Amino acid sequence: MAQADGSCANASGSAFRADLNTQLAAAFTNHSGATAPATTFAYQFWADTTSNKLKIRNSGNTGWVDLRGLDGSLEVSAASALTVGDGTAAAPSLGFTSDTDTGIFKHSDNTLGVALAGVQELLIGGGLDQAEGGISLLWNTTVNPANNNSINGLQVCSHGRVNIGNFGNCLRLNRHTTTGQVATFNYNTSVVGSVTVTGSSTAYNTSSDYRLKENVVALTGAKARLNQLDVKRFNFIVEPSVTVDGFLAHEAATVVPEAVTGEKDELDEDGNPEYQGIDQSKLVPLLTAALQEAFAEIAALTTRIETLEAG
């Protein structure tokens, strides 16, 4: 421990030498001690052994600024924030001595880039409008990869959406060693659906527990309703060579409205089409009930025929 006032008083040779040695020791040990030096100067160092921090006196000699820990750890305070240049992908502002073109740099639009071997691989911030995801973390892209057919990449939006785009499998989920849920879907924090897996199959589940339901009655008149479903053959405009069987959403909605999402001829605020969709699995209850009614009629007819033939 060594502290001194920075001034050697007039004295005899040996006394002056002792005082000088004290001053030098204080300088060489950064005025180390458990309390601050009694005499201070602007830009003076002090190794504070109580807080284990190396400090420097500010320019006005009115206070101490933390520099780093005495163990070598970096100390950055609000008053002495660490600042670096903006840098580029080829020469990041925060890099590594062994790989100078790998690190972090700043774009002029206040976004941060992460470069690997001189190439930006990650962008933090992302100057995208809200429709394209807004402030985002973008990996291997600078645009929304779900709205661009030539971009491979991942976007995590600040408002909680993930956009993924590539030329192959966009999402792979793997549950290790046990069967059960591999994904869940919530509404207002309550689970309303899930995807579950076994060793050989996948199930897509929606809520169906009897404890969630009320006013439960048998489905009747299913055969008549089924006959109102107008089944069509068509192709989608984007695939003119592929003909499929199916329904027109707005027609199916008149019979099984819970199977259809959206409204007929709906437009967004910019006048673009908001297309309807259909979940054809929602038709299964009506199909099942209609088939059961048909089975009952067949059984009744069979009985009458057998009775007549036995007559």
Sequence and secondary structure as in RCSB ss.txt:
>XXXX:A:sequence
MAQADGSCANASGSAFRADLNTQLAAAFTNHSGATAPATTFAYQFWADTTSNKLKIRNSGNTGWVDLRGLDGSLE
VSAASALTVGDGTAAAPSLGFTSDTDTGIFKHSDNTLGVALAGVQELLIGGGLDQAEGGISLLWNTTVNPANNNS
INGLQVCSHGRVNIGNFGNCLRLNRHTTTGQVATFNYNTSVVGSVTVTGSSTAYNTSSDYRLKENVVALTGAKAR
LNQLDVKRFNFIVEPSVTVDGFLAHEAATVVPEAVTGEKDELDEDGNPEYQGIDQSKLVPLLTAALQEAFAEIAA
LTTRIETLEAG
>XXXX:A:secstr
     S   S  HHHHHHHHHHHHHHHHTTT BSS  SS  TT EEEETTTTEEEEE TTSS EEEEEETTS B 
  GGG      B SSSBSEEETTEEEEEEEE TTS EEEEETTEEEEEEE    GGGTSSEEEES SS GGG TT
  EEEEETTS EEEE SS        SS EEEEEEEETTEEEEEEEE SS EEEEE   GGG  S     SHHHH
HTT   EEE  TT TT  EEE  HHHHHTT GGGEES TT B TTS B   EE GGGGHHHHHHHHHHHHHHHHH
HHHHHHHHHH 
